[in-house]
Amino acid sequence: MSNAATKTVIDTPLLDVHRKAGAAIATWFGCALPDDFGDWLAEYRAARESVALIDKNYRAYLGFTGPDRVRYLNAILTNNIKDLAPGNGIVSLFLNPQGRIQAEIETYAMPDRLFCVSYAMIRDTLVPALDKFIIMDDVTLTDQTELVGTLALEGPKAAAVVKNLTAIDLAELQELSFVEASVAGISCRVTKRSFATGARYSVVCVRLRRQANSARSGPGTFAYQLHERLLHRAGNCRARALARTGEPSASAGEVCFERATCGGYCIAG
């Protein structure tokens, strides 16, 4: 997977929305994302002290179905997948036969499938590498990257915004657990994901389905509506990709939605 850096840069489906808002676009993890909206220090301060909305659409999403899905992933990943209860997730590493790290993968258990999250910049090599180990197992691997998007609410007030939008109390969720919810009338899935120590560092991830004939962007799409709703709740503060600082913001919330191949958007991480 060493050739990942040479892959074509992908665009966030909210690229036009960001440009209209005055964003400077840069490449983050192989994806064209906002670098800043004119004042990165103020944007970072908002994420540290209040709440900010961040597009983190640089993820790859893989679905695993079939009766052997748990046994298969438990065999090829470094963490314990077989004891993962529905509604919970875990972080693992995918190694090559020599023991070198190929990918970090979050695995979430659902009643009928396992849902894995990694990075879009290694997607072209990760999917074949995972598929190669499906030999005698009754497992179906589906690349759902074109069907999923993610947005993040980050900052110490993110939990309050999430509770106001969804009635979900993040304090009651375990790390990497998820629940079904609704944001702006859009069915979604909320996952608590923390990137640093301390109670202030909580992340929420939401995934939702869209109609197959939805346009890629514009005021009529679920993604646009979700983005505007979250932006309004975040106090109209968009923020740059915080990866440059090497430090996560305070608490963070992500909104991921499942979408049709003809379009989609993200509030991710």
N, C-alpha and C positions, 0 to 999 in steps of 0.2 A: 504494500500500500504506500510505498514511498513516492509514487508518482502522483499522489493526490494533489500536490501543489500545482501541477501543470494542467489540471482540469479547468474547463471553462467556468467562469464565474457565473453563478445563477443569480437571478433577480428575486427580491422579495416581491410577492404579489401586491404589496402596498407601495411599490416604488413610486407610482404616479402621485399617490396621496402625499407621500413624504416630500417629493419635489415641489408640489404646489404649496407646501407649508414652509418652503425655503430651506430644506435640508441639503447639506453637503453630503454626497454619497461616497462611501469608501467600501473596501472589501474586508469583510470580517468572516473568518472561517470559510472562505470560498463563496460567500454570498454578498451581493451588493446591498448594503444596509446604510441607514443614516449614520454619518460620522458626528454631526452636530446640527443644531437648528439655529446657529448664529452665536450662541454664548454657552460653550460647553461647561464652563465653570459653574454657571447658574444652574444648568441642567443637572450636573453632577450633585450640586448642593441640594437640589430638590429631591433627588433620589436618596441622598443621605439623611435629609432632615424631614422630608414630608412623603411624597409619593410621586412617581413618574411612570409614564407609559413607554415601554421599550419594545421595538420590533426585533425579535430574535429568530428570524426565519432561516436558520442555518442548520436545522436538524434533518435527520433521515428517520423515517418511520417504517417499521417492518412488522407485519402480522404473521403469527404462526398458529395454524390450526391443525387438527388431526389428533387422534388418540395418543400418539407418541410425542407430542410437542414438549411436554414437561421433561420427559426422559432425555430427549434430544438436546434441549438447551441446557439442562443440568449437566450433561456430559461435556459440552464444549465451552461453557462459561465457567468462570472461576468462583462464582458464589452459589449459594444453595437455592436452586429454583424449585426443587421438588416440594419444599415445605412452604412455598409462597402461597398464601391464602388469597382468594379473590378479593379485589379491592385494595390490594397492597402491591408495592413495587420494591425493587432492590437494584443496586448498582453492581455490575460485574465487569470483568475484562475478558476480551476474546483474544486468545494467544495463538500464535502459529506453532507448528510442531517443535520448533527450537525454543519455545517459551518466550518469544518476543511479543510485546503488546501490539495488537493490530487495531483494537478499538475499545473504547469505553462504551458500555451498553447499559441503559436502564431497562429493566424488564418489569412489566406490569401484568398482573394476573387478572383475567376476566373469566367468567364461567365457561365460555366456549372457545377461548383463545388466549394467547400470550401476545402482548403488544410491546415491541422493543423500540427504544429511541437511541439514536447515535448521532453522527454528524454527516451532513449532506456532502461535505467536501471529500469524504472517503466512500460515499455510497456506491460508486461504480466498481470499486474493488471489494467492498465489504459484502455486498449481496452475493456475488459469485463465490466468495470464500466461504460464506455460511452455507450456501446451497451445496457446495462440494461435499460437505460432511453428511448430507441427507442421503443415505445409501439404502439401508434396509428399513429405516424408520418410516412410519406412516405419518408424514408431516408435510404440510404445504406452506411454503414461504411466499408471502406476498409483499412486494415493495409498495407501500402506501404513501410514499413521500409526496407524490403529486396530489394526494387526497387530504393532507393534514397541514395545518398552519399553527403558529404559536405567537402570542403576545405576552408581555410581562408587565405587571404592576410591581414596582420596586420602591421600597422606602418604609420607614417605620409606621406609616399610616396605611400601608397596603392592606393589612388585615382588616382594618375598619372599612375600607372601600369594598373589599370582597364581601364582608358581612352585609353591608348595605345593599349590594347588588344581588347577592345570592342567598342571604340568610345563613350562610355557612360560617361557623366559628372555627378559624384555623387552629386555635388552641386545642380544640377537641380532636384534631386529626393527627395521626401518627405520621412520622416522616415517610414520604413516598406513598402515602395512602391517597385514594381518590374517591370522589363521590359524584354522582350525577347532579346537575344543576341547570339553571336557566339564567342567561344574561341577555337583557333587552329582548326577552321573548324567544331567544335562541337556545335550543337544548344543547348542553355542553357537559363536559366532565372536568372537575376541579381536582388537581393534584397538589399536595403540599410538597415542596421541594426546597430544602435549605442548602445554601452554598457556603455557609460559614457558621462558626459557633455562636451561641447566644440566642436568646429568644427573639431578637430583632431581625434575625436573618431567616425569614420564611418566604417560600416561593409557592405560588399557586399556578397550576397549569390547567387549562380548560380546553377540551376537545369537543367539537360539534360537527354535525352533518349539514350539508347544504344540498339544495336542489340541483339535479344534474344539469339543468339548463341555465343556471345562474351565470351572469356575465362575470368576467374576470375582475373588473373593478367598477367603481362608481357608486353613487348614493343609493342605488336600489339593491346592492348586494349585502348579504349577511356580514361579510368581512368589514365593509365600509361602516355599516351600522354599528357593529360591535366596536370597531376602532373608535368611532366618534362617541359612543356611549362611555367607554372606558376613559377616553381622553377627558370628557366632561367631568367624570368622577375624580379624575386625577388632578383636577385643578388646572386643566389646559396646559399641562407641562409634558411635552415630549422630551425624551432624553436620548443622548448619543449612546452608541454601543459602549458599555462600561468596561469591556475587555481590555482596552488600552491601559487602564489604570492598574490592571493586575489585581484588583480588589473588588469584590462584589459590593453592591450598595447594601443598605440596611435590609429590611424585609422585602421580599420580591414576590410578585404574583404573575404567573404566566397563564395565558389563555390560548389554548390550541384548539383548532376546530378541524374536523374531518370534512373534506369537500370533494366535489367532482373533479375529474381530470381536466376539465376545461377552465378551472379557475380555483382561487383560494387565497387566503390571507393568514397572517400570523400575529400573535402577541406571545412570543416564545422564550425558550431558554434551554 
